[in-house]
Amino acid sequence: MKYAVLLCLSVLVLAALFTDGRQVASEAEQPETEKAEPSRVKKDPLQLTVILKTEYIDGVTERQEEVETIWSMADFWAEYEGWTVSDQSLDTIVFVKQANEISPLTEQNGYFGLNSEGDLAVFNGKPAQGNVIESFQPIPVKQLESLKLNQLQEGIKIKDAHHFRQVTKTYRASSGAY
């Protein structure tokens, strides 16, 4: 897949370099009777808008956008090794990466709680503030132990990715939802 994308992008770059699909012969190769055309080959490096999307396990997606100057396609692809191309056009390429961790937003201020529908949710701040980042499958509240229910109503601070996985697994198991 990576090589297919590399091939597609290379074809797009070549198409941009040769505006009508053919290379103009050098002046030495042109007959003297023909009028010399200016070169259609771009002498400047390729300018490409690069969009990076990082998708975290807590449901948050971070997006960065930058304009990149490409002098070497090999260097460009090496720079984004580990990323997956999700979309591209002649002047833009979108890369996506699955992060096996929680987002900086959740790490700083994330709490587990129950949203108004009774679903396990990740909140930006305590659940009473109501700022839901991501909701999970419904958890039957009646089946939860009162201690676990109280913890969710108060909010459980998310410490790290391991804690995130542990809490979601525990509450899904407690509710019988897998």
N, C-alpha and C positions, 0 to 999 in steps of 0.2 A: 504494500500500500504506500509506504514511504517513497519508494522509487517511482511509483506511478505519479504521485503528486509532484515529485521532483521533475519528472519528465514533462508534466503538464505546465508547471511554472516555467521551465526552461523554454518550452515552445512559446509561451506568452511573451517571454523576454525577447526571444528572437523575432517574434511578430512585431514587437514594439521597435526593434532595431531596424527592421526592413519594412518600411511603410507600405510598399506595394507588393511585398512577397518575393522580390528578387534583389540581388545585390548589384549595384552599379559597378561596371567595370572600371578599373583604374584608368587614368588618363593615358598611360603608356599602351594600354590594350585597345584604346578607341581609335578607329580610323580618323585620319586628319580631316576628312570631309564632314564628320559628325561634330556637332557642337558639344562641348564638354558640359555634362550636368554636374551640379554640386552633389557631394556625397550625401546619401540619406542615412548613413550609419551614425547613430548617436555617439558622440565622443564623451558625454557626461555619464556618470554612474547612474544606475537605476534608483529612483526614489519610490519607496513602497510604504504604504501605511500598514503597520503591523498592529493587530489587536490581539492581546493575550487575555484569555479567560481562564481563571483558576476556580475550579469547582471543589468546594470543601465538603466533608462528610456531614456537616450540620445544615446543609442546604444553601449556604451563602455562596454567591459567585462574585468574585472580584474581577474587574475589567480594567485593563491598562491599554492605552493607545499611544503609539509613537510613530513618527515618520523616520524610516530607516534609509540610509544611503548604502546601496549594495555595490561594492566593487568586485566581489567574488561570490558566485552562487555557492561554491563549496563552503566558504566561510559562513555564509548566511545560514545554510542548512545545519552546519555544525553548531552554530549558536543556539538553535532551537531543537536540538536533539532531545527526545523525551516528550516533546509536545506533539499533538495530533492536529493536522489541518482540518478544520471544520467547514471552511468556506474560503473562496478566493475569487478575485476578479483581476483585471489587468493592473490595477493600482492598489489593491488591498488584499491582505491575507489575514485570516482569523485562525489562531491557534488555541486549542483547549488542552488543559491538563487537569487530571483528577488528583487532588491532594488528599492524601490519606491522614488528614489531620483536621482539627477544627480551625475555623477562620480566626484571624486576629480580633475581629469584632466580638465573637462568641467567647474567645479566651479572656478578653478584657471584661465583658459585662454580660455574659450569657447565663441564663437560668432555665432549668426545666420547670414546667408547670402544666396546668390544664387550661386550655382555651375555653371559650364560652360553650362550645359544643361537646366538651368533655374529652377532647383529643389531647394526647401528649404533645407538647409543643416546646420549642426553644424560643425564649423571649430575650429581647435586648433590654435588660433590666429585670426587676422583679415582676412576676406575673400580674400583680395588681395594677401595674402601669399599662398592661395590655398591648405592648409592642411585640407582636409575634414575628419571628424570623422565619420559622419553618414549623409546620404541623405534621404529625405522624398519624398512623392509623388510629381509629378510635379505641379507647381503653374503657371497657365497661367499669365505671366508677363503683358500682355496687359490689363488684367482686374484689376490690382492693381492700387490704387491711386498713384500719383507721389510721395507723401510724404513717403508712405510705401515702394515703390520701392527704393527710395533714401536711406532709413534707411537700407534696406537689402543689398544694394550695398556697403554701408559704413561698415556695420556689427553692429549687436545689441548684446551688452554684455549680456551673460546669468548670471543672479544673483543667482537663486536658482531653485528648482524643481517646485515651484508654477509659477514662471516667465516663465520657460521652457514650461509648459503646456499652460499657457495663450498665449504666442506668437504663438505656433503651432496651437492652436485653432483659434486665430484671423486671421492668414494668410490663413488657410484652409477655413474659413468662407468668407474672402474677395475674394478668388479666385473662390468660388463656389465648391471647392473640399472638400468632407467630407470623 
